Structure formats: C-alpha cells, structure tokens
Amino acid sequence: MKLQVKGVEKTFDMRGRTITALENIDLEVRAGEFVCLIGPSGCGKSTLLNLLAGTDFPTKGSVLANGKPVVGTNPSRVLIFQDGGLFPWLNVHANVEFGLRMKGLARDKREKIVTSYLEMVHLAQFSHAWIHELSGGMRQRVALARALAVDPNVLLLDEPFGALDAITRDLLHTELQEIWMRTKKTVVFVTHNVREAVVLGDRVVVMTPHPGRIAAEHRIDLRRPRQIENMKTVNLAAKISADLRLSEETTHARSH
Amino acid sequence: MPAAIRRLFAGRYAVWIGRIIFFALLLGGWEALYRLELWPSYVFPAPSDVALALARGFADQTFVIGITSSLGRLVEGYLIALVVGLALGVLMAQVRPVKDTIGLLVLGLQSLPSICWLPLALLWFGLNESAILFVVVMGAVLSISQATEDGIRNTAPIYARAARNLGAKGWRLYTSVVLPSALPSIVSGMKLGWSFAWRSLMAGELLYTLPGLGNLLAMGRELNDMGQVLAVMLVIIALGLIGDRLLFGVLERRVRERWGLL
C-alpha cells in the first residue's frame, strides 16, 4: 500500500494559543518500503504517524492510502505503541487472536494464523502466558504478532522499542528486519534513535521541531540484514546525527 | 536467651508469636477482670461463657439456622444489587443526562447509611423479608454503580485505540475492551458493596424480627445472655472476614495482579 502526505499542516489549540505541530509536510512512502521518521521530541513525528493511521486528521492538506483519502482507522494500517497497548485481561494467544475475532473468522482459521505468527515472533511456547508475566521485549513481540495477524498492508510503529534495554532492542531489530523481508509490509517507524533508524530504514526522514517540518531525507543502501555495530551503519548514523544537530541549532537560532 | 530462641523471635514467626502473646494476654486479662466480680456475669461474661454459648449455639442448630438465613438474604440482596448496580453504572458512564441527574442522586444517597431506608421500606413493602432486602440492596447498589461508572470512564485510551485499530466497534468494543478494562474498578466496588450490604443486613435484622444473626443478637439481649451476644458477634466477625478478606480480597488481588496494577 502506497502512502502519500500532501501539503499537510496540523495545528492544535492549547489554552487559546495555536500550536503548529506540522507545517508543509510532503511525504510519499512506496508500497513495501521501510521508512523511519526521526527527530527530537516535539517535531511532530508521532502526530504524522497518527495522521497516517487515521486516528487524527490534518488541518490542511491531505493524507492518502493507495490514492484514497484516509478517513479513519482501519485494520489495513495498524499502529503499534511504545508500551504495546496489549490487553492484560487476555493471554498472549487471545491478544494475537483479537483482530481475527473482530473480523469474524472461524475458529480453525484463527488458530492457524495465531500459531504461525506466534512462531514468527518466537513466542509459541508462551501462548498461554498472561501479559504481566512477560518482559518488555516479549510484549513488543506479542504486539507485533497481534498487528501482523490481521494482515495489514501497513505497519505504523511509534517508538516501539524505546523502553527496551539495548540487547533486547538489537535482537528485535534483527527480528523486525527478517519479518519485514518475509512479509513485504509497508512500514513507517517513528524513533528518536538515529542508529536504530539507519539499521532499519530504506529511507530515513529527519524532522525538526517548532514547527514540525521535514528537514532532510537519507536513502540507506546498506545490505540487509544490518547490524547496529557495523562500521557502515555507525558512520552513516554519525553523519545523520551531525545533520540533525545542525538543523536543530538553526531552528534554535531562528526561534530566538 | 539461647541463640536458637532469639532467631525464632527475629524470623518470620516473630509476627505470629507476637500475635499469639497479644491474644493470650487479652483473654487472660478478660478472665482476670471477670474473676474480680466487679459486674454481674450477665453484664460481663467470662471467656468460657462465650465459648460455651458458641458450642451450644452450633449444637442446637440455632446458630446454623441464623447463619444460613442471614447469608441467604445477603446473597439474594447482593445479586439484585449487582445487576442493578452494573446496569446503572454503565448507563451513568454512557448517557450524559443520566450521569447529570441520577448520578448526582447516587452521589448524594451514598452518604446515607442504608439502614435509614428501613422505616420507609417497612411502609412500602410491609412487615416482611422484602423490607430488609430493600435495605440490603440500597446498601450495595450505589457503590457498585459508582465504581462501574468510574471504571468505564477511566478506561485507558490506549486500549480503546488499539481495539478500534484492530477493527473493534460498537457493542463488541464495549464487551471485549471497555468492560474488561473497567474490571479492577468494578471488583473494588463489588467488594465495598458486599461489606455495605453485610452491615446493612445486620442493622436491619437487629431492628426487625426475622430469623437471622441480628435476631440472635436481639434475643441474647432480651434473655440477658451476654455470652450469646458475644458469641454471635464472633460469628458475625468471622463471616465478615471470610467475605471481605477471602472471597473479595483474593478476587481483587488476582484481578489487580493480572491487570498489571500491583
């Protein structure tokens, strides 16, 4: 599924003052592409993700999915949150099954799909565990399986690994790349970790705050699966970091 | 003191040893006070009198009948309160005008001890079980509906967002996400409702003649048998603890643990 953002502006009212969260955003995500949105907090990257998901709408401009305007949330574009948003009253299996139940799929079909995705995220033996019994990394795997189970065209991830320790995060980077190469989903991944963006993305879109704008884009042509310790990854990340710092300094200068 | 005994007192038994000593002293002090014969025994019974009354009550079935009829009434009233309270809570959470009107009434009535309904209930329902049942229902229903409303209103937005995104809508969103996510609050309300119902029932039975524990208390008073009064009080404490701590306490803890709230 192709995603297009055309001339989008998004403003919020905050105690009578108008805050411009996004200004003049143009972005196109090709079907099957992995795009990372990166920037400091307040740059509007999560807002942009919500517009793509259809949980929020632009003040000006348009958001299109396969050429059609986004009018609301839809299981074809699934959001994954930082804390997973898993349902604690359901076990792992039932969480992954949730979207399939809502679709009204028959039990044997649901069973097959749930089993295959739990295997994909290496949690088959935790099928009957409760959410509070899982580690942070395992929870994000369940969230990923739950999202993949409804067979969306687009995965929208909002800093999904932000609360994890470095080792778990690296492991999940590898797994997410494998899953993406196997399933060919379109992915938009929001993060403020430059190295993470370089490891995962085909393209890294750098955003700057006040107001949220796209400052730069970097195409990442490294071979997959990529590792975070790889010299090429590190060098590229350093270059983007430098860019980011520069643009931040200019915005800082501009706002004073 | 030998090291072994000192360790025993410092270890995890220390609390229990302290408790046993406390209660032994309490009973001993009570018995000593009785032996001073400051008051007649029908005003101030000995611990042994209470134990005897307890044994007698269970032997001749009067306590058993009292317990079963009181618990029967409690369960009946509580179930009615549960159904009404849940329905009212859902309505208050979903329908704004209901919240603004009935919600305010519920808030106000919550500060009224439900036994105050008895005179009116006797007039409405006559001199029978229904009057007591009404008092029990009024004791439990308000806290249940209040907690249900709170729970639904405070549903974490992330759950609803995730569920809608995965295709849940309408009543299925309600039954599969909104209600389960409100469950910890609902269970707390159920627990509170249970203890209110229990207190209301005892007050009602004490004031009005029906077979039951409250009635056994009243009877003990009329017979000047303080041994029986204290024995019945012990039974009431025991049943209250079983309901509060074991039944609802365990349920509440398990729900809160699974929901990740502990």
Interface residues (C-beta under 8 A of the other chain):
Chain A: A53 T55 T73 P75 V78 L79 F81 D83 G85 L86 F87 P88 W89 L90 F98 G99 R101 M102 K103 W130 I131 H132 R146 A147 V150
Chain B: I158 Y159 R161 A162 A163 R164 N165 L166 G167 A168 R172 S176 V177 P180 S181 L183 E257 R258 W259 G260
